[in-house]
Amino acid sequence: MPGFNLPTPPDFRFWPSVVSHGWCDLPPFRCDEAMRILQRIHQLSDGAVVRLTMPAAEAKAGSITVYVEGIDSLTETQIMEISRGLSRSLEIDRNLTDFYALVSQHPRYAWIEQLGAGRLLSAPTVWEDLVKTLFTTNTTWRMTIQMTERVVTLGDSYTGGGHAFPTPQRLASMSVEDLNAHVKAGYRGDYLHLLATRIANGELEVESWRDADLPSDEVYKRVKALKGFGDYAAGTMLKLLGHFDRLATDSVCRTVYKDSINNGIAAKDDKEITAYYQPFGQWRGLVQWMDVMEDYFKGDQFRTS
């Protein structure tokens, strides 16, 4: 089975980065927590559909090992393409020096740097992140998983089972009625079809939103302009695009604030929660997410990741 080593920075911790965000439970990712293996069915630009396998046991300081199934050998071009996608998904190039320096000033958050937390698993493409974020709005996590499982079956299949994430062109080629009947996403189905169509016909160039020079406010405005993307969804997308200066407060965040931060007392309103995170400035959204993940991250399994 061909494979290669993907370089990582000194502060990178593989497993905390994998389970940092619920995307690890959504296909075409597959997360085996018992064996601590991350897999992904992935389609390359040359059309090849492969399965990427990354065992935590083979992640060491300076690199992670990526095995590629479904192809006899790898070209340098394919290695570079896979590396770019995984670097984006695992935020390998994210510089967290300033973030760690900030949270180190707050004893409550000392665990973040100790565990190497702070990177959020995302998709290799903004398109996939948008679809999955849309599927998290006004629903349960179980329903999000089910909607994602159904939409992924519209992608090209992998010979060993499973599918790559479908392209916007594939979804745009379907009628709204057929897409809704297949994905069963409720009102989100219309928004999904519209999003796919606008990307497929060149009206939207969402991959350009990853440009580091694009101001956070501009990215937020572009996401909010999409049908079905309110404040919560836009805040979530900003985090996945590397902008952490806005919050994405939902019911889970409110519960965490009440139970873990405010001595069991619910916030009077979201403004109270906003005021708590205000001192964290450009990193406030990431600190809020670390609060959501704290109990999970503090499990013993992460201390040797």
C-alpha positions in Angstrom: 0.0 0.0 0.0 1.6 3.3 -1.0 2.0 6.0 1.6 4.0 9.1 2.6 5.0 11.2 5.6 3.2 14.5 6.0 5.4 17.1 7.9 3.9 18.8 10.9 5.1 21.6 13.2 6.5 21.0 16.7 3.3 21.9 18.5 1.1 19.7 16.4 -0.8 16.9 18.2 -2.5 14.5 15.8 -5.3 12.9 17.8 -6.6 16.1 19.6 -6.7 17.7 16.2 -8.8 14.8 14.8 -11.4 14.8 17.5 -11.4 18.5 18.0 -14.6 18.9 15.9 -17.5 16.8 15.0 -16.5 16.5 11.4 -14.5 13.4 12.4 -17.9 11.6 12.8 -19.2 12.7 9.4 -18.4 10.9 6.1 -16.4 10.8 4.1 -14.3 10.9 7.3 -14.3 7.8 9.5 -12.9 8.0 13.0 -12.1 4.8 14.9 -11.6 6.0 18.5 -10.7 2.6 19.9 -7.9 2.1 17.4 -7.3 5.9 17.0 -7.3 5.9 13.3 -8.7 8.6 11.0 -9.8 7.6 7.5 -11.2 9.5 4.6 -12.6 8.5 1.2 -11.1 11.2 -1.0 -11.4 12.1 -4.7 -8.3 13.5 -6.4 -8.5 16.0 -9.2 -7.5 13.4 -11.7 -10.7 11.5 -10.8 -9.1 8.7 -8.7 -11.1 7.8 -5.5 -8.8 6.6 -2.7 -9.0 5.9 1.0 -6.6 7.8 3.2 -5.7 6.1 6.5 -3.8 7.9 9.3 -3.0 5.9 12.4 -2.3 7.9 15.6 0.2 5.2 16.6 2.4 6.2 13.6 2.1 10.0 14.2 5.3 11.2 15.7 7.0 14.6 16.3 7.5 16.2 13.0 5.2 14.1 10.8 2.2 11.9 10.4 2.0 8.8 8.1 -0.7 8.8 5.4 -1.5 5.5 3.7 -3.3 5.7 0.4 -5.5 2.7 -0.7 -7.1 2.2 -4.1 -4.2 3.2 -6.2 -1.0 1.2 -7.1 1.5 4.0 -6.8 1.5 7.7 -6.0 2.9 10.5 -8.2 4.5 13.6 -6.7 1.5 15.6 -8.0 -1.0 13.3 -6.1 1.1 13.5 -2.9 1.2 17.2 -3.1 -2.6 17.4 -3.7 -3.4 15.0 -0.8 -0.9 16.9 1.4 -2.6 20.2 0.7 -6.0 18.8 1.5 -5.0 17.2 4.8 -2.9 20.2 5.8 -6.1 22.2 5.5 -8.3 19.7 7.2 -5.9 19.2 10.2 -4.9 22.9 10.2 -1.3 21.8 10.2 -0.1 25.2 9.1 -2.1 27.1 11.7 0.2 29.2 13.8 -1.1 29.0 17.4 1.8 30.7 19.1 -0.2 33.8 20.0 -3.2 31.8 21.0 -1.2 29.7 23.4 0.5 32.8 24.8 -2.9 34.3 25.5 -4.6 31.4 27.1 -1.5 30.7 29.2 -2.4 33.9 31.1 -5.6 32.3 32.3 -5.2 29.3 34.7 -8.6 27.9 33.6 -7.2 27.3 30.1 -3.7 26.0 30.9 -4.8 22.6 29.6 -5.2 23.8 26.0 -1.5 24.1 25.3 -0.6 21.2 27.5 -2.7 18.9 25.3 -1.8 20.6 22.1 -5.5 21.5 21.4 -6.7 24.4 19.3 -6.7 23.0 15.8 -10.2 22.2 14.4 -10.7 19.4 12.0 -12.4 20.7 8.8 -12.9 19.5 5.3 -10.4 19.9 2.5 -12.8 22.2 0.7 -14.9 25.1 1.7 -17.8 23.6 -0.2 -17.9 20.5 2.0 -17.6 22.6 5.1 -20.5 24.8 4.0 -22.7 21.7 3.3 -22.0 20.1 6.7 -22.5 23.4 8.5 -25.9 23.9 6.8 -26.8 20.4 8.1 -26.0 21.4 11.7 -28.6 24.3 11.7 -31.8 23.9 13.7 -31.4 20.1 14.2 -29.9 17.4 16.3 -26.4 15.9 15.8 -28.0 12.6 14.9 -29.9 14.2 12.1 -26.8 16.0 10.9 -25.0 12.6 10.6 -27.9 11.1 8.7 -28.2 14.0 6.3 -24.5 13.9 5.7 -24.5 10.1 5.2 -27.2 10.5 2.5 -25.6 13.3 0.6 -22.3 11.6 0.5 -23.8 8.6 -1.4 -24.2 11.0 -4.3 -20.4 11.2 -4.7 -18.2 8.8 -6.7 -17.8 5.4 -5.0 -14.6 3.9 -3.7 -14.0 0.3 -4.7 -13.6 -0.8 -1.1 -16.8 0.7 0.0 -18.0 4.3 0.7 -18.1 7.4 -1.4 -16.1 10.6 -1.8 -17.9 13.9 -1.1 -20.1 14.9 -4.1 -19.1 17.9 -6.1 -21.4 20.9 -6.4 -21.7 20.1 -10.0 -23.2 16.7 -9.2 -25.8 18.2 -6.8 -26.6 21.0 -9.2 -27.3 18.5 -12.0 -30.2 17.1 -9.9 -33.6 18.7 -9.7 -34.5 20.3 -6.3 -37.2 17.6 -5.9 -34.8 14.7 -6.5 -32.2 16.1 -4.2 -34.7 16.7 -1.5 -36.0 13.2 -1.8 -32.6 11.7 -1.6 -31.0 13.8 1.2 -34.2 14.4 3.2 -32.8 17.6 4.6 -36.1 19.4 5.0 -36.0 23.1 4.3 -32.2 22.9 4.0 -32.6 21.0 0.7 -33.6 24.0 -1.3 -30.7 26.0 0.2 -28.3 23.1 -0.6 -29.4 23.0 -4.2 -29.1 26.8 -4.6 -25.6 26.7 -3.1 -24.5 23.9 -5.3 -25.9 25.6 -8.4 -24.3 29.0 -7.7 -20.9 27.3 -7.2 -21.3 25.1 -10.2 -22.1 28.0 -12.5 -19.3 30.1 -11.3 -21.4 32.7 -9.5 -19.7 31.8 -6.1 -16.0 31.1 -5.7 -16.1 29.9 -2.1 -12.6 28.4 -2.1 -11.2 31.9 -2.4 -12.6 32.6 1.1 -9.6 30.8 2.5 -7.4 33.7 1.5 -5.7 34.7 4.7 -5.7 38.4 3.6 -9.5 38.4 3.4 -10.8 40.3 6.5 -12.9 38.4 8.9 -15.8 40.9 8.5 -15.8 40.3 4.8 -15.9 36.6 5.1 -18.7 36.8 7.7 -20.7 39.0 5.3 -20.2 36.6 2.4 -21.3 33.6 4.5 -24.3 35.4 6.0 -25.4 36.3 2.4 -26.0 32.6 1.7 -29.5 31.3 2.1 -29.8 29.3 5.3 -26.7 30.7 7.0 -27.5 32.8 10.0 -25.3 34.1 12.8 -24.5 30.6 14.2 -23.7 29.1 10.8 -21.6 32.0 9.8 -19.7 32.0 13.1 -19.0 28.3 12.7 -17.7 28.7 9.1 -15.4 31.5 10.3 -13.8 29.2 12.7 -13.3 26.6 10.0 -11.8 29.3 7.8 -9.3 30.4 10.5 -11.1 33.5 11.8 -11.8 33.3 15.6 -12.9 36.8 16.4 -16.6 36.0 16.4 -18.6 33.7 18.5 -21.0 30.9 17.3 -23.2 30.7 20.4 -25.8 27.9 20.3 -27.7 25.9 23.0 -24.6 23.8 23.8 -22.4 26.9 24.3 -25.1 28.4 26.6 -25.2 25.2 28.7 -21.4 25.1 28.9 -21.3 28.7 30.0 -23.9 28.0 32.7 -22.3 24.8 34.0 -18.6 25.3 33.6 -18.1 29.0 33.8 -21.0 30.7 35.6 -21.5 28.4 38.6 -24.7 26.8 37.3 -26.4 30.1 36.6 -27.7 30.6 33.1 -26.7 33.7 31.2 -29.3 36.4 31.1 -28.8 36.7 27.4 -26.1 36.1 24.8 -24.6 39.5 25.5 -23.5 38.2 28.9 -21.7 35.4 27.1 -20.2 37.8 24.6 -18.8 39.9 27.4 -17.1 36.9 29.0 -15.2 36.1 25.9 -14.5 39.7 24.9 -11.0 39.8 26.5 -9.8 37.0 24.2 -10.1 39.3 21.2 -9.3 37.7 17.9 -9.2 34.3 19.5 -12.6 34.5 21.4 -14.4 32.0 19.1 -11.6 29.4 19.5 -11.7 29.8 23.3 -15.4 29.4 23.3 -15.0 26.1 21.4 -12.3 24.9 23.7 -14.8 25.4 26.6 -17.3 23.2 24.7 -14.6 20.5 24.2 -12.9 20.8 27.6 -14.4 17.7 29.3 -13.8 15.6 26.3 -10.3 16.7 25.8 -9.3 16.2 29.4 -9.9 12.4 29.1 -6.8 10.4 29.7 -6.7 9.2 26.1 -5.4 12.6 24.9 -2.5 12.9 27.2 -0.4 10.5 25.1 -1.7 11.7 21.7 
